[in-house]
């Protein structure tokens, strides 16, 4: 494959998937600056590996896998580098306050989004892929490099925790 053909094919790949990968990055990071970084890192890594990718590969799942792995690696690195006092403060902040059942929808949504950020990474990624990106369990398994059953279990556990925390409010 020539360089110009590779660039053209990669450009087509970017054109086809850039919006949904950016939305996925926003759902994972919940922060525009971090989403921008994740989006750029994802496509940079994809560009570097594009010429080694099999032509019959599922390009969409491949991009989601790169974005997911990049996100999870950054989270692990940030957790290793965080000072102990900051880690302790983060744990205290994650404790849910007892809120009245009459929260309006916006407040409830903010509370749910905060809770989702506290889920274990694979559960959060699986939930975001299922509920926001509308992936089926096979596709989630491809992204997380796990079986369909493991993908289903991660989504189930995330939803179970949401229901346990929020009961009938969600």
C-alpha positions in Angstrom: 0.0 0.0 0.0 1.4 3.4 -0.9 1.6 6.3 1.5 -1.1 8.3 -0.3 -3.4 5.3 -0.3 -2.8 4.8 3.4 -3.5 8.5 4.1 -6.7 8.4 2.0 -8.0 5.3 3.7 -7.1 6.7 7.1 -8.8 10.0 6.2 -11.9 8.1 5.3 -11.8 6.2 8.6 -11.5 9.5 10.5 -14.3 11.0 8.5 -16.6 8.1 9.3 -15.9 7.8 13.0 -14.6 11.0 14.4 -17.9 12.3 15.8 -18.8 9.2 17.6 -15.3 8.6 19.0 -15.3 12.2 20.3 -18.8 11.7 21.9 -17.4 8.5 23.5 -14.4 10.4 24.8 -16.7 13.0 26.3 -18.8 10.3 28.0 -15.7 8.7 29.5 -13.9 11.8 30.7 -16.9 14.1 31.4 -14.5 17.0 30.6 -14.0 18.7 27.3 -10.2 19.2 27.7 -9.7 15.6 28.7 -12.0 14.4 25.9 -9.9 16.5 23.4 -6.7 14.8 24.7 -8.3 11.3 24.6 -9.6 11.9 21.1 -6.3 13.1 19.8 -4.4 10.3 21.4 -6.8 7.8 20.0 -6.4 8.9 16.4 -2.7 9.4 16.8 -2.3 5.8 18.0 -4.7 4.6 15.2 -2.6 6.5 12.6 0.6 4.9 13.8 -0.9 1.4 13.7 -3.1 1.8 10.7 -0.7 0.2 8.1 -0.5 -2.9 10.3 -4.3 -3.4 10.5 -5.9 -6.2 8.6 -8.1 -4.9 5.8 -11.0 -7.1 7.0 -10.8 -5.7 10.6 -13.8 -4.0 12.3 -12.4 -0.5 12.2 -15.1 1.0 14.4 -14.5 -1.5 17.2 -10.7 -1.1 16.8 -11.0 2.7 17.3 -13.2 2.2 20.4 -10.7 -0.3 21.7 -7.9 2.2 21.3 -9.9 4.9 23.0 -10.9 2.6 25.8 -7.3 1.3 26.4 -5.9 4.9 26.3 -8.5 6.1 28.8 -7.9 3.2 31.2 -4.1 3.5 30.9 -4.4 7.2 31.7 -6.6 6.5 34.7 -4.2 3.9 36.1 -1.3 6.3 35.6 -3.1 9.1 37.3 -4.0 6.9 40.3 -0.4 5.8 40.7 0.8 9.4 40.6 -1.8 10.9 42.9 -0.5 11.9 46.3 -1.9 10.0 49.3 -3.8 13.0 50.7 -5.5 13.7 47.4 -6.5 10.0 47.1 -8.0 10.2 50.6 -9.9 13.4 49.7 -11.2 11.8 46.6 -12.6 8.8 48.6 -14.4 11.1 51.0 -15.9 13.2 48.1 -17.2 10.0 46.5 -19.4 9.2 49.5 -23.0 9.8 48.6 -25.0 12.3 50.7 -28.5 11.5 51.6 -30.6 13.5 49.2 -34.3 14.0 49.4 -36.4 12.0 47.0 -37.8 15.1 45.4 -34.6 16.0 43.4 -35.5 17.6 40.1 -34.4 15.8 37.0 -31.3 17.9 36.4 -30.0 17.4 39.9 -30.7 13.7 39.6 -28.8 13.5 36.3 -25.8 15.2 37.8 -25.9 12.9 40.8 -26.1 9.8 38.5 -23.3 11.1 36.3 -21.1 11.5 39.4 -21.9 8.0 40.6 -21.1 6.6 37.2 -17.6 8.2 37.5 -17.1 6.1 40.7 -17.8 2.8 39.0 -14.9 0.4 38.3 -13.4 1.4 34.9 -14.6 -1.7 32.9 -18.1 -1.4 34.3 -18.2 2.3 33.4 -16.9 1.7 29.9 -19.3 -1.1 29.3 -22.2 0.9 30.6 -21.3 3.9 28.4 -20.9 1.7 25.4 -24.2 0.0 26.0 -26.4 3.0 27.0 -24.9 6.0 25.2 -23.3 4.3 22.1 -25.9 1.6 21.8 -23.3 -1.2 21.4 -24.5 -4.8 21.7 -22.6 -7.2 24.0 -20.5 -8.7 21.3 -19.3 -5.2 20.3 -18.6 -4.3 23.9 -16.6 -7.5 24.3 -14.6 -6.6 21.2 -13.7 -3.2 22.7 -12.9 -4.6 26.2 -11.2 -7.7 24.8 -13.5 -10.0 26.7 -16.3 -12.4 26.1 -19.9 -11.4 25.3 -20.8 -12.8 28.8 -18.2 -10.7 30.5 -19.4 -7.6 28.7 -23.0 -8.4 29.8 -21.8 -9.0 33.4 -20.0 -5.6 33.5 -23.1 -3.8 32.2 -25.3 -5.8 34.6 -23.1 -4.9 37.6 -23.0 -1.2 36.7 -26.8 -1.1 36.4 -27.2 -3.1 39.6 -25.1 -0.6 41.5 -27.0 2.3 40.0 -30.3 0.7 41.1 -28.9 0.0 44.6 -27.8 3.6 45.0 -30.8 5.4 43.3 -33.6 2.9 43.7 -36.8 4.0 42.0 -35.5 7.5 41.2 -33.8 6.3 38.0 
